[in-house]
Amino acid sequence: MSAPDKEEWRRAMEKEYNALLKNVVWKLVDRPQNKNVIKCKWVYKVRQNYEGKDRFSARLVARGFSQKQGVDYSDTFSPVVRYSTFRTLFALVNEYD
């Protein structure tokens, strides 16, 4: 954190961390013996806001590639929407304008 804009990065990290706490993203538990701990890292990116000014963005990401199926996890989930749900929603929108 020796960059000239270190305060902007610190604020971006603090904003991300506070959002994670607010949304109750994790629950702190004791580490099970002989289990792999998934590490995380910060990813930084400078983005432009709608006025063209730089906006500093920091994201805390898990290094999921270090997980082993059957050891660290057993199931994977992906939220998906069925097409019938979309068709029903569009029919209701059309019906009630």
N, C-alpha and C positions, 0 to 999 in steps of 0.2 A: 504494500500500500504506500509506495513512495511516489506515485504518479502525482502530477500537479493537481489533478481533479479528484484526489482521494476522498474529499468530503462528499462529492456527488455520489461516488460509488458506495461510500459508507451509508449514506441516506437511502440509496436504492436497496442495499442489503437489509437495512433496518425495516424498510417498508415491506419487503418480501417476507421477512421473518415474522413481523407483526400480523401480516395477512394469514400466514400459516397457523399462527397461534389462534387468531380470531375464528378461523374455519375449522379448528380442532382436527388438523390433518393427521396428527400422530398422538399416541398415548405412550408415555414413558413407562417402561416395564423393566424388571430385572433381566439381565442377559441370561438366557438358558445356557447351561454348560455344554461345551462341545458344539456350539452352533456358530455359524458364520454371521458376522455383523456386516450388513450392507453399508458401505461407506457412501458419502455424498460429496459433492463439490459445487462450488459457485460457478455459474456461467454468466458472463457479462456481455452486454451488447448496448451500443449506442444507437438509439432510434430517433426518428424525427417526429415531432408532434404535428398537429394540424397547422401550426403557424410556421413550421420549418425549423423550429429550435430543437437543439439536441436534448434528448431525454435519456437518462441513464437507466438501464434496466438490468436487474440482477435476479437470477433464478437459482434456487437451491434444487439440485437434481440428484436423484439416487443413481448410483453406479450399478444398475441392475444386471449388467453383463457378468457380474461376479457371482450371481446366484446359480444354484444347481437345482434342476427340477428333481423333485422327490426328496431333497434334503432341505432346501430353504423354502420351497413352496410346492404345492401339489396341484392347485387349480389356477387357471387364468380366467379372467372375466373381461369382457368387452361390452360396453353398453351399445346395443343395437336396437333400431326401430324397424318393425316390420312394415312392409309396404301397405298392408291392410290398415294399419294405424294412420298412415298418411292419407289414404283414400277416404277414411272415415272423417278425418279432420277437414279435408278439403270439401267433402260433401256438406258438412255442417256449416262451414264458412259460406258456401254457395247458397245454402238454404236460408240462412239468417242474414245474408248480405253483410 
